Amino acid sequence: MVTFIPFGEKPNREGVMYVLNLLRKNKLIDEYMIVESNTIELLSERLPIDRAYIIGEHLATYGIVQKLKPRAVISIDAHTDLMHDYLDHGSWLAYALEKRVIEKASVVGPVLMIPTTEGTELWTRRVKIFPALPRSKKTRGKWKAYKSLKNHPVEEIIKDAKKYLGDEIYLTVDLDVLLPEYKIARFQHGELTLEELLHILEEIKKNFKIIAFDIAEISDKIKRSRLGKKALIDVFQLLSGE
């Protein structure tokens, strides 16, 4: 079964419902459920334990991991979602780590909100970051480079993530990790092509047991994006296939 979560503002809700009909039209889903909620607390209570979730605002992933209680998460995202101010779509991962909803996480592909100093306001504990582009961070007075998708093979990065996280993960894929031309999400897009994203996901499938996954930050922009529709379908098929 696939659970559709039209959570967030109107563009997110309309985008999720559009994707439901898109996947039905392409005969990619049979059984499905729609779960709605105005608050993240109620969302967690209403969710079924499922294998696949299609969601609007990325905050919904916080409700999913509250329900499933995975030990570790991999987030594929243009943002780290590690803001540490109040719980929303830009901070859900920070709060999931702080409140021990999950024990560890890795973020792959971000270009924004990457911690660079020890004095940052971003959450930095029990999370390993692999940026899309070369970035460095200050640790104990010295600058050290992150392993980035630009300078390191995907296979090396995913193996490094596996050493850190273990064998079993929950996977969340924020489609804003793709380049702006895909026109899926409402906010800043990332630096990946669809081919690069699919390569990352293939390596994750090879190396981890994925207990469940979500595809996040769907908005109504996808209605007008040929590349966005193809990206959504290709990612869903790869992750939902055996």
C-alpha positions as CSV (number, residue, x, y, z in Angstrom):
1,M,0.0,0.0,0.0
2,V,1.0,3.6,-0.5
3,T,0.0,6.4,2.0
4,F,-0.6,9.9,0.6
5,I,-0.2,12.7,3.1
6,P,-1.5,16.1,1.8
7,F,0.2,17.9,4.7
8,G,1.1,21.5,4.7
9,E,-0.1,24.6,2.8
10,K,-2.5,24.5,-0.1
11,P,0.2,24.0,-2.9
12,N,1.6,21.0,-1.0
13,R,-1.9,19.5,-0.5
14,E,-2.8,19.9,-4.2
15,G,0.5,18.6,-5.3
16,V,0.1,15.3,-3.3
17,M,-3.4,14.7,-4.6
18,Y,-2.2,15.4,-8.2
19,V,0.6,12.8,-7.7
20,L,-1.9,10.3,-6.4
21,N,-3.9,10.6,-9.7
22,L,-0.7,10.6,-11.7
23,L,0.5,7.3,-10.2
24,R,-3.0,5.8,-10.7
25,K,-3.1,6.9,-14.3
26,N,0.2,5.2,-15.0
27,K,-1.0,2.0,-13.2
28,L,1.8,2.3,-10.6
29,I,-0.4,1.9,-7.5
30,D,-3.3,-0.3,-6.5
31,E,-4.1,0.1,-2.8
32,Y,-3.6,3.4,-1.2
33,M,-4.7,5.5,1.8
34,I,-5.0,9.3,2.2
35,V,-4.2,10.6,5.7
36,E,-4.9,14.2,6.5
37,S,-4.1,16.3,9.6
38,N,-3.7,19.9,10.6
39,T,-1.1,19.1,13.2
40,I,2.0,16.9,13.3
41,E,0.9,15.4,16.6
42,L,-2.4,14.1,15.2
43,L,-0.7,13.0,12.0
44,S,1.5,10.5,13.8
45,E,-1.5,9.0,15.5
46,R,-3.4,8.6,12.3
47,L,-0.7,7.1,10.1
48,P,-0.6,3.5,9.2
49,I,2.6,1.5,9.2
50,D,3.4,1.4,5.5
51,R,6.2,0.9,3.1
52,A,5.8,4.0,1.0
53,Y,4.6,7.6,1.7
54,I,4.0,10.5,-0.6
55,I,4.0,13.7,1.3
56,G,3.7,17.5,0.9
57,E,5.6,19.5,3.5
58,H,8.7,17.7,4.7
59,L,7.6,18.2,8.4
60,A,5.4,15.2,7.7
61,T,8.4,12.9,7.8
62,Y,8.7,13.8,11.5
63,G,5.3,12.3,12.1
64,I,6.2,9.2,10.1
65,V,9.4,8.5,12.0
66,Q,7.5,9.0,15.3
67,K,5.2,6.2,14.1
68,L,7.8,3.8,12.7
69,K,10.6,4.5,15.2
70,P,13.5,3.7,12.9
71,R,17.0,3.8,14.4
72,A,18.5,5.7,11.5
73,V,17.5,8.0,8.6
74,I,19.0,8.9,5.3
75,S,17.7,12.2,4.0
76,I,18.3,13.1,0.3
77,D,17.7,16.9,0.3
78,A,18.9,20.2,-1.0
79,H,18.6,21.4,2.7
80,T,19.9,19.7,5.8
81,D,16.7,20.5,7.7
82,L,18.9,21.0,10.8
83,M,17.7,24.4,11.8
84,H,17.3,24.5,15.6
85,D,14.7,27.1,16.4
86,Y,11.2,25.7,16.2
87,L,9.7,22.5,14.7
88,D,8.9,23.0,11.0
89,H,9.9,21.7,7.6
90,G,13.4,23.2,8.0
91,S,14.1,21.7,11.4
92,W,12.3,18.3,11.5
93,L,15.5,16.3,11.4
94,A,17.2,18.4,14.1
95,Y,14.2,17.7,16.4
96,A,14.0,14.1,15.5
97,L,17.7,13.7,16.6
98,E,17.4,16.0,19.7
99,K,14.3,14.2,21.0
100,R,15.8,10.7,20.2
101,V,13.0,9.9,17.8
102,I,15.9,8.5,15.8
103,E,19.4,7.8,16.9
104,K,21.5,8.8,13.8
105,A,21.1,10.4,10.4
106,S,22.9,11.2,7.2
107,V,22.0,13.9,4.8
108,V,23.1,13.5,1.2
109,G,23.1,16.2,-1.5
110,P,22.5,19.5,0.5
111,V,23.6,22.8,-0.8
112,L,21.9,24.9,2.0
113,M,22.0,25.0,5.8
114,I,25.2,23.2,6.2
115,P,27.0,23.7,9.6
116,T,30.4,25.3,9.2
117,T,31.5,26.3,12.7
118,E,31.1,25.0,16.2
119,G,29.1,28.1,17.1
120,T,26.4,27.4,14.4
121,E,22.7,27.5,15.3
122,L,22.2,24.3,13.3
123,W,22.0,20.9,15.0
124,T,25.3,19.0,14.5
125,R,25.2,16.0,16.8
126,R,24.7,12.4,15.6
127,V,24.4,13.4,11.9
128,K,26.8,13.0,9.0
129,I,26.5,15.3,6.0
130,F,27.6,14.7,2.4
131,P,27.0,18.0,0.5
132,A,26.4,18.2,-3.2
133,L,29.3,20.6,-3.7
134,P,32.6,21.0,-2.0
135,R,32.2,22.5,1.5
136,S,34.3,22.7,4.7
137,K,33.7,23.0,8.4
138,K,35.7,24.3,11.3
139,T,36.5,21.6,13.9
140,R,38.7,22.4,16.9
141,G,40.1,25.4,15.2
142,K,40.9,23.7,11.9
143,W,39.0,23.6,8.6
144,K,38.2,20.1,7.3
145,A,36.4,19.3,4.1
146,Y,33.2,17.3,3.9
147,K,33.0,14.4,1.6
148,S,31.0,15.8,-1.3
149,L,29.2,14.3,-4.3
150,K,31.4,16.6,-6.5
151,N,34.7,15.2,-5.3
152,H,33.9,11.7,-4.2
153,P,32.3,8.7,-5.9
154,V,28.7,8.0,-4.9
155,E,29.7,4.4,-3.9
156,E,32.3,5.7,-1.5
157,I,29.8,8.1,0.2
158,I,27.1,5.5,0.6
159,K,29.5,3.0,2.1
160,D,30.7,5.7,4.5
161,A,27.1,6.4,5.5
162,K,26.6,2.7,6.0
163,K,29.5,2.5,8.4
164,Y,28.0,5.3,10.4
165,L,24.3,4.3,10.3
166,G,24.3,0.5,10.2
167,D,22.4,-1.8,7.8
168,E,18.8,-0.6,8.3
169,I,17.4,2.9,7.5
170,Y,14.3,4.9,6.8
171,L,14.8,6.9,3.6
172,T,13.3,10.3,2.8
173,V,13.8,11.9,-0.6
174,D,13.0,15.6,-0.9
175,L,12.7,16.3,-4.6
176,D,14.0,19.8,-4.2
177,V,17.4,18.1,-4.3
178,L,17.0,18.2,-8.1
179,L,18.0,21.2,-10.3
180,P,15.6,24.1,-10.7
181,E,14.5,22.9,-14.1
182,Y,12.6,20.1,-12.6
183,K,10.1,22.5,-10.9
184,I,8.7,20.3,-8.2
185,A,9.3,21.9,-4.9
186,R,8.2,25.4,-3.6
187,F,11.6,26.5,-2.2
188,Q,15.2,26.6,-3.4
189,H,16.2,23.6,-5.5
190,G,19.5,21.7,-5.4
191,E,22.3,20.7,-7.8
192,L,21.4,17.1,-8.8
193,T,20.2,15.8,-12.2
194,L,17.6,13.0,-12.2
195,E,20.3,10.6,-13.3
196,E,22.5,11.5,-10.3
197,L,19.7,11.1,-7.9
198,L,18.7,7.7,-9.3
199,H,22.4,6.6,-9.0
200,I,22.4,7.6,-5.3
201,L,19.1,5.7,-4.7
202,E,20.4,2.6,-6.5
203,E,23.5,2.5,-4.2
204,I,21.3,3.0,-1.1
205,K,19.1,0.1,-2.2
206,K,22.2,-2.1,-2.7
207,N,23.7,-1.2,0.7
208,F,20.8,-0.9,3.1
209,K,17.6,-2.5,4.2
210,I,15.1,0.3,3.6
211,I,12.3,-0.3,6.1
212,A,10.2,2.4,4.5
213,F,10.5,5.5,2.4
214,D,8.9,8.8,1.6
215,I,9.0,11.2,-1.4
216,A,8.7,14.7,0.1
217,E,8.0,18.4,-0.7
218,I,5.6,17.7,-3.5
219,S,3.9,20.9,-4.6
220,D,1.3,21.9,-7.3
221,K,4.2,23.0,-9.5
222,I,4.6,19.4,-10.6
223,K,1.3,19.8,-12.6
224,R,3.1,22.1,-15.1
225,S,6.5,20.3,-15.2
226,R,7.1,17.5,-17.6
227,L,10.6,16.9,-16.1
228,G,9.1,16.9,-12.6
229,K,6.5,14.3,-13.5
230,K,9.2,12.0,-15.0
231,A,11.4,12.5,-11.9
232,L,8.6,11.6,-9.5
233,I,7.6,8.5,-11.5
234,D,11.2,7.3,-11.9
235,V,12.0,7.7,-8.2
236,F,8.8,6.0,-7.1
237,Q,9.4,3.1,-9.5
238,L,13.0,2.6,-8.3
239,L,12.1,2.7,-4.6
240,S,8.9,0.7,-4.8
241,G,10.4,-2.1,-7.0
242,E,12.1,-5.1,-5.5
